[in-house]
Amino acid sequence: MLRVLRSLLTGLPLIALPAVAAETAVATGITSVGPAVFMFTIGGALFLTLIFRRAATQVAHYFVSRLGEYRIRRALAARSKDVLHDFMLPGAYGGIAKIDHAIMTAGGILCIQTKHYNGVVFGEPDEPQWTNVDGVTRRRFLNPLIQNEGRTRALQKIVPEVPVANLVIFTGSVEFTSVPPKNVIHVGQLESFIAKFVFGPSKVEDWDAVWMTVKSAALTDEATRKDHASQLGFT
């Protein structure tokens, strides 16, 4: 009898040990899940913050660009009744040239390209690309003077007897690290620039006929826009 009791008492710890081990295993498992969930939550929050910041930046850029376009159109309308916006012409060397704005003033036509940036912009007139630094964002973009030169020549080809000048206008809170190249201005300077700009000599007598020629050549239909979009995608 004593031997039986002794064996039972001796066996009790052997029965209890697995239970303790099981509890320890469960506790360890739960504790290890805690940091993983925490890190996952933090990572998700950072990811959502980045997405929200990018979306907010895109929305802000959209409204700034729309405001800039409005300011340009208003300034051009104040200077001349002969203005065209967002139209296309056959390219000077083939393809299609898309022109942001064109205005006929005393002595000639300004072919205008608009750029919408914040921050600092710098680049030389003959450099193929310029640079924009906005906070921690740094981007390269095509030299707008060179880009718009092809558009200017497309317009010149329509009215070869008329002086046509290349003009680039920046909108947004943009600054230049040095004096901008000739014919590169901020939208706030547009009206005074047009008032002071001097074209070269011309023999044009009927300016109304000149503008009618430009308007007749301007393409704004949807098919041409699709062709132009395809051209951009190809290049």
Legacy VTK file of the C-alpha trace (Angstrom):
# vtk DataFile Version 3.0
C-alpha trace
ASCII
DATASET POLYDATA
POINTS 235 float
0.000 0.000 0.000
2.798 2.390 0.886
4.503 1.517 -2.326
1.363 2.449 -4.297
1.001 5.804 -2.537
4.675 6.535 -3.023
4.391 5.817 -6.721
1.323 8.006 -7.068
2.957 10.879 -5.220
6.084 10.448 -7.270
4.062 10.518 -10.502
2.234 13.783 -9.769
5.042 16.109 -10.917
5.394 14.038 -14.047
1.763 14.716 -14.860
1.920 18.429 -14.007
5.045 19.210 -16.017
3.423 19.017 -19.463
0.677 21.376 -18.338
3.238 23.933 -17.169
5.178 23.526 -20.368
2.022 24.015 -22.400
1.166 27.199 -20.515
4.675 28.520 -21.079
4.457 27.772 -24.789
1.123 29.542 -25.121
2.361 32.578 -23.232
5.482 32.800 -25.382
3.452 32.573 -28.572
1.111 35.385 -27.561
4.011 37.608 -26.525
5.791 37.096 -29.869
2.688 38.155 -31.805
2.543 41.533 -30.032
5.612 43.180 -31.638
4.696 41.790 -35.052
1.241 43.356 -34.913
2.738 46.608 -33.647
5.302 46.772 -36.454
2.662 45.894 -39.025
0.427 48.694 -37.724
3.260 51.236 -37.824
4.236 50.152 -41.332
0.663 50.422 -42.531
0.311 53.890 -41.017
3.514 55.063 -42.713
2.382 53.598 -46.023
-0.983 55.357 -45.786
0.780 58.592 -44.859
2.978 58.372 -47.949
-0.026 57.655 -50.156
-1.980 60.539 -48.636
0.965 62.912 -48.993
1.459 61.955 -52.633
-2.256 62.348 -53.342
-2.318 65.724 -51.583
0.714 66.850 -53.616
-0.951 65.803 -56.861
-4.182 67.594 -55.946
-2.271 70.745 -54.991
-0.300 70.613 -58.250
-3.539 70.243 -60.215
-5.145 73.302 -58.637
-1.952 75.369 -58.924
-1.681 74.526 -62.610
-5.358 75.370 -63.200
-4.918 78.688 -61.383
-1.802 79.407 -63.429
-3.653 78.705 -66.672
-6.439 81.033 -65.591
-3.972 83.827 -64.830
-2.301 83.406 -68.224
-5.581 83.422 -70.121
-6.766 86.501 -68.256
-3.508 88.367 -68.903
-3.533 87.463 -72.607
-7.165 88.519 -72.988
-6.281 91.889 -71.451
-3.604 92.471 -74.100
-5.285 91.296 -77.314
-8.508 89.927 -78.708
-6.571 87.608 -81.017
-5.663 84.689 -78.742
-5.785 80.920 -79.175
-5.404 78.294 -76.432
-4.566 74.588 -76.448
-4.492 73.862 -80.169
-2.395 71.843 -82.592
-0.695 72.419 -85.907
1.147 70.200 -88.364
4.708 69.966 -87.064
7.452 71.878 -88.842
9.287 68.585 -89.428
6.355 66.180 -89.471
4.027 64.931 -86.790
1.825 67.217 -84.711
2.830 70.218 -82.599
0.662 71.131 -79.603
0.706 74.817 -78.696
-0.402 76.003 -75.258
-1.170 79.609 -76.187
-0.649 81.995 -79.084
-1.332 85.729 -79.078
-1.024 88.271 -81.867
0.258 91.616 -80.690
1.584 94.667 -82.465
4.309 93.401 -84.766
4.040 89.631 -84.438
2.840 86.492 -82.654
4.002 85.026 -79.356
4.036 81.226 -79.207
3.724 80.383 -75.521
4.461 77.284 -73.518
3.485 77.063 -69.849
5.251 75.178 -67.060
3.769 74.640 -63.595
6.355 74.156 -60.839
7.071 75.124 -57.252
10.508 75.438 -55.708
13.703 76.272 -57.570
14.347 75.904 -61.305
17.728 76.172 -63.000
19.199 75.399 -66.401
21.093 76.979 -69.269
19.456 77.956 -72.598
21.387 75.287 -74.515
21.042 72.450 -71.980
18.713 69.662 -73.138
17.218 69.322 -69.649
16.550 71.655 -66.743
16.184 70.836 -63.042
13.452 71.550 -60.518
14.078 71.155 -56.768
10.989 71.323 -54.573
11.778 70.437 -50.967
13.267 66.933 -51.046
11.961 66.264 -54.550
14.359 66.717 -57.441
13.212 66.206 -61.030
14.594 66.776 -64.515
12.459 68.046 -67.391
12.990 68.960 -71.017
14.392 72.419 -71.662
11.141 74.309 -72.382
12.857 76.805 -74.699
14.108 74.009 -76.936
10.804 72.156 -76.632
8.800 75.221 -77.593
11.141 76.137 -80.443
9.676 73.319 -82.536
6.195 74.622 -81.835
7.259 78.149 -82.711
8.591 76.937 -86.058
5.349 75.062 -86.736
3.451 78.324 -86.214
5.988 80.239 -88.304
5.452 77.782 -91.142
1.746 78.705 -91.248
2.473 82.440 -91.556
6.056 82.680 -92.887
5.894 86.445 -93.417
5.041 87.136 -89.751
7.594 87.399 -86.893
6.908 84.624 -84.328
8.658 84.589 -80.935
9.231 81.761 -78.465
8.003 82.513 -74.910
8.034 80.232 -71.836
5.911 81.134 -68.801
6.289 79.525 -65.362
3.471 79.500 -62.836
3.423 78.429 -59.192
5.795 79.501 -56.417
8.863 79.072 -58.574
12.234 80.779 -58.208
15.271 80.845 -60.483
18.788 80.428 -59.118
20.050 83.084 -61.535
18.661 85.469 -64.122
16.374 83.356 -66.328
17.237 82.960 -70.003
15.747 85.427 -72.454
12.025 84.948 -73.034
11.555 82.887 -69.851
9.319 84.671 -67.343
6.952 84.161 -64.423
3.237 84.597 -65.029
3.256 87.768 -62.927
5.482 89.419 -65.547
3.349 88.499 -68.540
1.418 91.722 -69.146
4.469 93.961 -68.834
6.505 91.591 -71.009
3.958 91.741 -73.839
3.683 95.519 -73.553
7.461 95.955 -73.917
8.292 93.142 -76.336
9.590 94.307 -79.709
9.364 92.092 -82.777
11.579 92.350 -85.785
10.526 94.174 -88.947
7.730 92.771 -91.097
5.886 93.736 -94.265
2.477 92.574 -93.094
-0.350 94.954 -93.999
-3.435 92.885 -93.182
-3.057 91.508 -89.661
-6.659 90.328 -89.582
-5.922 88.057 -92.542
-2.855 86.734 -90.705
-4.884 85.752 -87.690
-7.593 84.184 -89.817
-4.913 82.021 -91.418
-3.716 80.872 -87.998
-7.241 80.136 -86.785
-8.032 78.191 -89.946
-4.929 76.037 -89.514
-5.518 75.355 -85.808
-6.619 71.798 -85.035
-8.706 71.070 -81.949
-10.668 67.945 -82.904
-10.566 64.799 -80.796
-9.020 62.644 -83.526
-6.009 64.950 -83.806
-5.618 64.969 -80.025
-5.538 61.171 -80.019
-2.944 61.205 -82.789
-0.840 63.621 -80.760
-1.165 61.441 -77.636
-0.049 58.441 -79.676
2.891 60.439 -80.977
3.961 61.259 -77.409
3.593 57.628 -76.379
5.726 56.509 -79.300
8.515 58.943 -78.509
LINES 1 236
235 0 1 2 3 4 5 6 7 8 9 10 11 12 13 14 15 16 17 18 19 20 21 22 23 24 25 26 27 28 29 30 31 32 33 34 35 36 37 38 39 40 41 42 43 44 45 46 47 48 49 50 51 52 53 54 55 56 57 58 59 60 61 62 63 64 65 66 67 68 69 70 71 72 73 74 75 76 77 78 79 80 81 82 83 84 85 86 87 88 89 90 91 92 93 94 95 96 97 98 99 100 101 102 103 104 105 106 107 108 109 110 111 112 113 114 115 116 117 118 119 120 121 122 123 124 125 126 127 128 129 130 131 132 133 134 135 136 137 138 139 140 141 142 143 144 145 146 147 148 149 150 151 152 153 154 155 156 157 158 159 160 161 162 163 164 165 166 167 168 169 170 171 172 173 174 175 176 177 178 179 180 181 182 183 184 185 186 187 188 189 190 191 192 193 194 195 196 197 198 199 200 201 202 203 204 205 206 207 208 209 210 211 212 213 214 215 216 217 218 219 220 221 222 223 224 225 226 227 228 229 230 231 232 233 234
